[in-house]
Amino acid sequence: MFTGIIENLAKIDSIKKNKKNLDITLSSSLTSKFKIDQSISHNGICLTVVNINESHYTVTAIEETINKTTISKWRVGDIVNLERAMKIGGRLDGHMIQGHVDQIGQCIHVETMDGSWEYTIKYEKSENITVEKGSIAINGVSLTVIDSRPNQFKVAIIPYTYEHTSFSKLKTNDYVNLEFDILGKYLSKMISNYK
């Protein structure tokens, strides 16, 4: 379980095919604090550390994860958001995030405001929903929806988030991992069962 408060960034150093899986090696200033078998959110995708070597560590993505997230679009040199699993008894500064990506979205507009940025994200029609003032995780970052429409929404990014996550590199037409709010997912499922 995660909170969507990004701790650090990691750089992708290598991506190697391993049968139908991908072994992804990354470097981060947090690497020395990781341990093998630890679950870490990478752009909102919960991946397990399988190897650690000095300043590098490796995670493995299986076919299911590759098919349902943006991992197939990752390239060597890309920067991803990192968050370790939340500690029980700690503060929940963002919202409850499982690290299970619901679907891929696409950034269709970036607007620079006076001291902030607004990103418009669209996604394919599904049972997933957003509501204004509700929570959404984009590439693992906990954010508040400021404009909700059918199959698209808008979020505002403050300077701190812009500088300390991969949002500074997100451009129009880029793809992102979306995890919708768990309460909204349960409500949407309940409503669809009564139709």
Contacts in CASP RR format, 6 or more apart in sequence:
PFRMAT RR
TARGET T0000
AUTHOR 0000-0000-0000
METHOD contacts of the structure
MODEL  1
MFTGIIENLAKIDSIKKNKKNLDITLSSSLTSKFKIDQSISHNGICLTVV
NINESHYTVTAIEETINKTTISKWRVGDIVNLERAMKIGGRLDGHMIQGH
VDQIGQCIHVETMDGSWEYTIKYEKSENITVEKGSIAINGVSLTVIDSRP
NQFKVAIIPYTYEHTSFSKLKTNDYVNLEFDILGKYLSKMISNYK
1 85 0 8 1.000
1 86 0 8 1.000
1 96 0 8 1.000
1 97 0 8 1.000
1 98 0 8 1.000
2 41 0 8 1.000
2 44 0 8 1.000
2 46 0 8 1.000
2 83 0 8 1.000
2 85 0 8 1.000
2 86 0 8 1.000
2 97 0 8 1.000
2 98 0 8 1.000
2 99 0 8 1.000
2 140 0 8 1.000
3 83 0 8 1.000
3 86 0 8 1.000
3 92 0 8 1.000
3 93 0 8 1.000
3 94 0 8 1.000
3 95 0 8 1.000
3 96 0 8 1.000
3 97 0 8 1.000
3 142 0 8 1.000
4 41 0 8 1.000
4 44 0 8 1.000
4 83 0 8 1.000
4 94 0 8 1.000
4 95 0 8 1.000
4 97 0 8 1.000
4 137 0 8 1.000
4 140 0 8 1.000
4 141 0 8 1.000
4 142 0 8 1.000
5 83 0 8 1.000
5 93 0 8 1.000
5 94 0 8 1.000
5 142 0 8 1.000
6 81 0 8 1.000
6 82 0 8 1.000
6 83 0 8 1.000
6 140 0 8 1.000
6 141 0 8 1.000
6 161 0 8 1.000
6 164 0 8 1.000
6 165 0 8 1.000
7 30 0 8 1.000
7 82 0 8 1.000
7 83 0 8 1.000
7 84 0 8 1.000
8 28 0 8 1.000
8 29 0 8 1.000
8 30 0 8 1.000
8 82 0 8 1.000
9 28 0 8 1.000
9 79 0 8 1.000
9 80 0 8 1.000
9 81 0 8 1.000
9 82 0 8 1.000
9 164 0 8 1.000
9 165 0 8 1.000
9 166 0 8 1.000
10 26 0 8 1.000
10 27 0 8 1.000
10 28 0 8 1.000
10 30 0 8 1.000
10 42 0 8 1.000
10 79 0 8 1.000
10 80 0 8 1.000
10 82 0 8 1.000
11 26 0 8 1.000
11 27 0 8 1.000
11 28 0 8 1.000
11 77 0 8 1.000
11 78 0 8 1.000
11 79 0 8 1.000
12 24 0 8 1.000
12 25 0 8 1.000
12 26 0 8 1.000
12 74 0 8 1.000
12 75 0 8 1.000
12 76 0 8 1.000
12 77 0 8 1.000
12 78 0 8 1.000
12 79 0 8 1.000
12 80 0 8 1.000
13 25 0 8 1.000
13 26 0 8 1.000
13 27 0 8 1.000
13 56 0 8 1.000
13 76 0 8 1.000
13 77 0 8 1.000
14 23 0 8 1.000
14 24 0 8 1.000
14 25 0 8 1.000
14 76 0 8 1.000
15 22 0 8 1.000
15 23 0 8 1.000
15 24 0 8 1.000
15 25 0 8 1.000
15 74 0 8 1.000
15 75 0 8 1.000
15 76 0 8 1.000
16 22 0 8 1.000
16 23 0 8 1.000
16 24 0 8 1.000
16 25 0 8 1.000
18 60 0 8 1.000
20 62 0 8 1.000
20 63 0 8 1.000
20 66 0 8 1.000
21 60 0 8 1.000
21 61 0 8 1.000
21 62 0 8 1.000
21 63 0 8 1.000
21 66 0 8 1.000
22 60 0 8 1.000
22 61 0 8 1.000
22 66 0 8 1.000
22 71 0 8 1.000
23 50 0 8 1.000
23 58 0 8 1.000
23 59 0 8 1.000
23 60 0 8 1.000
24 42 0 8 1.000
24 47 0 8 1.000
24 58 0 8 1.000
24 59 0 8 1.000
24 60 0 8 1.000
24 61 0 8 1.000
24 71 0 8 1.000
24 74 0 8 1.000
25 51 0 8 1.000
25 56 0 8 1.000
25 57 0 8 1.000
25 58 0 8 1.000
26 42 0 8 1.000
26 56 0 8 1.000
26 57 0 8 1.000
26 58 0 8 1.000
26 59 0 8 1.000
26 80 0 8 1.000
27 55 0 8 1.000
27 56 0 8 1.000
27 57 0 8 1.000
28 55 0 8 1.000
28 57 0 8 1.000
28 82 0 8 1.000
30 82 0 8 1.000
30 84 0 8 1.000
31 52 0 8 1.000
31 54 0 8 1.000
31 55 0 8 1.000
31 56 0 8 1.000
31 57 0 8 1.000
32 55 0 8 1.000
33 84 0 8 1.000
34 40 0 8 1.000
34 49 0 8 1.000
34 52 0 8 1.000
34 57 0 8 1.000
34 84 0 8 1.000
35 49 0 8 1.000
35 52 0 8 1.000
36 49 0 8 1.000
36 50 0 8 1.000
36 51 0 8 1.000
36 52 0 8 1.000
37 48 0 8 1.000
37 49 0 8 1.000
37 50 0 8 1.000
38 48 0 8 1.000
38 49 0 8 1.000
38 84 0 8 1.000
38 85 0 8 1.000
39 46 0 8 1.000
39 47 0 8 1.000
39 48 0 8 1.000
39 85 0 8 1.000
40 46 0 8 1.000
40 47 0 8 1.000
40 48 0 8 1.000
40 49 0 8 1.000
40 59 0 8 1.000
40 82 0 8 1.000
40 83 0 8 1.000
40 84 0 8 1.000
40 85 0 8 1.000
41 47 0 8 1.000
41 81 0 8 1.000
41 82 0 8 1.000
41 83 0 8 1.000
41 84 0 8 1.000
41 85 0 8 1.000
41 97 0 8 1.000
41 99 0 8 1.000
41 140 0 8 1.000
42 59 0 8 1.000
42 80 0 8 1.000
42 81 0 8 1.000
42 82 0 8 1.000
43 69 0 8 1.000
43 70 0 8 1.000
43 80 0 8 1.000
43 81 0 8 1.000
43 139 0 8 1.000
43 140 0 8 1.000
43 166 0 8 1.000
43 176 0 8 1.000
43 177 0 8 1.000
44 81 0 8 1.000
44 83 0 8 1.000
44 97 0 8 1.000
44 99 0 8 1.000
44 101 0 8 1.000
44 137 0 8 1.000
44 139 0 8 1.000
44 140 0 8 1.000
44 177 0 8 1.000
44 179 0 8 1.000
45 61 0 8 1.000
45 65 0 8 1.000
45 69 0 8 1.000
45 71 0 8 1.000
45 99 0 8 1.000
45 101 0 8 1.000
45 177 0 8 1.000
46 98 0 8 1.000
46 99 0 8 1.000
46 100 0 8 1.000
47 59 0 8 1.000
47 60 0 8 1.000
47 61 0 8 1.000
47 65 0 8 1.000
48 59 0 8 1.000
48 60 0 8 1.000
49 57 0 8 1.000
49 58 0 8 1.000
49 59 0 8 1.000
50 58 0 8 1.000
50 59 0 8 1.000
50 60 0 8 1.000
51 57 0 8 1.000
51 58 0 8 1.000
52 58 0 8 1.000
61 69 0 8 1.000
61 71 0 8 1.000
65 71 0 8 1.000
66 72 0 8 1.000
68 101 0 8 1.000
68 103 0 8 1.000
68 104 0 8 1.000
69 101 0 8 1.000
69 104 0 8 1.000
69 177 0 8 1.000
70 104 0 8 1.000
70 139 0 8 1.000
70 175 0 8 1.000
70 176 0 8 1.000
70 177 0 8 1.000
73 175 0 8 1.000
74 80 0 8 1.000
79 166 0 8 1.000
79 169 0 8 1.000
80 139 0 8 1.000
80 166 0 8 1.000
81 139 0 8 1.000
81 140 0 8 1.000
81 141 0 8 1.000
81 165 0 8 1.000
81 166 0 8 1.000
83 140 0 8 1.000
86 92 0 8 1.000
93 142 0 8 1.000
94 135 0 8 1.000
94 142 0 8 1.000
95 135 0 8 1.000
95 137 0 8 1.000
95 142 0 8 1.000
95 181 0 8 1.000
96 182 0 8 1.000
97 137 0 8 1.000
97 140 0 8 1.000
97 142 0 8 1.000
97 179 0 8 1.000
98 179 0 8 1.000
98 182 0 8 1.000
99 137 0 8 1.000
99 140 0 8 1.000
99 179 0 8 1.000
100 179 0 8 1.000
101 177 0 8 1.000
101 178 0 8 1.000
101 179 0 8 1.000
102 126 0 8 1.000
102 128 0 8 1.000
102 178 0 8 1.000
102 179 0 8 1.000
102 180 0 8 1.000
102 185 0 8 1.000
103 123 0 8 1.000
103 124 0 8 1.000
103 126 0 8 1.000
103 128 0 8 1.000
103 178 0 8 1.000
104 123 0 8 1.000
104 175 0 8 1.000
104 176 0 8 1.000
104 177 0 8 1.000
104 178 0 8 1.000
105 121 0 8 1.000
105 122 0 8 1.000
105 123 0 8 1.000
105 124 0 8 1.000
105 175 0 8 1.000
105 176 0 8 1.000
105 177 0 8 1.000
105 178 0 8 1.000
106 121 0 8 1.000
106 122 0 8 1.000
106 123 0 8 1.000
106 173 0 8 1.000
106 174 0 8 1.000
106 175 0 8 1.000
106 176 0 8 1.000
107 119 0 8 1.000
107 120 0 8 1.000
107 121 0 8 1.000
107 170 0 8 1.000
107 171 0 8 1.000
107 172 0 8 1.000
107 173 0 8 1.000
107 174 0 8 1.000
107 175 0 8 1.000
107 176 0 8 1.000
108 120 0 8 1.000
108 121 0 8 1.000
108 122 0 8 1.000
108 152 0 8 1.000
108 172 0 8 1.000
108 173 0 8 1.000
109 118 0 8 1.000
109 119 0 8 1.000
109 120 0 8 1.000
109 172 0 8 1.000
110 117 0 8 1.000
110 118 0 8 1.000
110 119 0 8 1.000
110 120 0 8 1.000
110 170 0 8 1.000
110 171 0 8 1.000
110 172 0 8 1.000
111 117 0 8 1.000
111 118 0 8 1.000
111 119 0 8 1.000
111 120 0 8 1.000
113 156 0 8 1.000
115 159 0 8 1.000
116 156 0 8 1.000
116 157 0 8 1.000
116 158 0 8 1.000
116 159 0 8 1.000
116 162 0 8 1.000
117 156 0 8 1.000
117 157 0 8 1.000
117 162 0 8 1.000
117 167 0 8 1.000
118 146 0 8 1.000
118 154 0 8 1.000
118 155 0 8 1.000
118 156 0 8 1.000
118 157 0 8 1.000
119 138 0 8 1.000
119 154 0 8 1.000
119 155 0 8 1.000
119 157 0 8 1.000
119 167 0 8 1.000
119 170 0 8 1.000
120 147 0 8 1.000
120 152 0 8 1.000
120 153 0 8 1.000
120 154 0 8 1.000
121 138 0 8 1.000
121 152 0 8 1.000
121 153 0 8 1.000
121 154 0 8 1.000
121 155 0 8 1.000
121 176 0 8 1.000
121 178 0 8 1.000
122 151 0 8 1.000
122 152 0 8 1.000
123 151 0 8 1.000
123 152 0 8 1.000
123 178 0 8 1.000
124 151 0 8 1.000
125 150 0 8 1.000
125 151 0 8 1.000
127 185 0 8 1.000
127 188 0 8 1.000
127 189 0 8 1.000
127 192 0 8 1.000
128 178 0 8 1.000
128 180 0 8 1.000
128 185 0 8 1.000
128 188 0 8 1.000
129 148 0 8 1.000
129 180 0 8 1.000
129 184 0 8 1.000
129 188 0 8 1.000
130 136 0 8 1.000
130 145 0 8 1.000
130 148 0 8 1.000
130 153 0 8 1.000
130 180 0 8 1.000
130 181 0 8 1.000
131 145 0 8 1.000
131 148 0 8 1.000
131 184 0 8 1.000
132 145 0 8 1.000
132 146 0 8 1.000
132 147 0 8 1.000
132 148 0 8 1.000
133 144 0 8 1.000
133 145 0 8 1.000
133 146 0 8 1.000
134 144 0 8 1.000
134 145 0 8 1.000
134 181 0 8 1.000
135 142 0 8 1.000
135 143 0 8 1.000
135 144 0 8 1.000
135 145 0 8 1.000
135 181 0 8 1.000
136 143 0 8 1.000
136 144 0 8 1.000
136 145 0 8 1.000
136 153 0 8 1.000
136 155 0 8 1.000
136 178 0 8 1.000
136 179 0 8 1.000
136 180 0 8 1.000
136 181 0 8 1.000
137 143 0 8 1.000
137 177 0 8 1.000
137 178 0 8 1.000
137 179 0 8 1.000
137 180 0 8 1.000
138 155 0 8 1.000
138 176 0 8 1.000
138 177 0 8 1.000
138 178 0 8 1.000
139 165 0 8 1.000
139 166 0 8 1.000
139 170 0 8 1.000
139 176 0 8 1.000
139 177 0 8 1.000
140 177 0 8 1.000
140 179 0 8 1.000
141 161 0 8 1.000
141 165 0 8 1.000
141 167 0 8 1.000
143 155 0 8 1.000
143 157 0 8 1.000
143 161 0 8 1.000
144 155 0 8 1.000
144 156 0 8 1.000
145 153 0 8 1.000
145 154 0 8 1.000
145 155 0 8 1.000
146 154 0 8 1.000
146 155 0 8 1.000
146 156 0 8 1.000
147 153 0 8 1.000
147 154 0 8 1.000
157 167 0 8 1.000
161 167 0 8 1.000
162 168 0 8 1.000
170 176 0 8 1.000
END
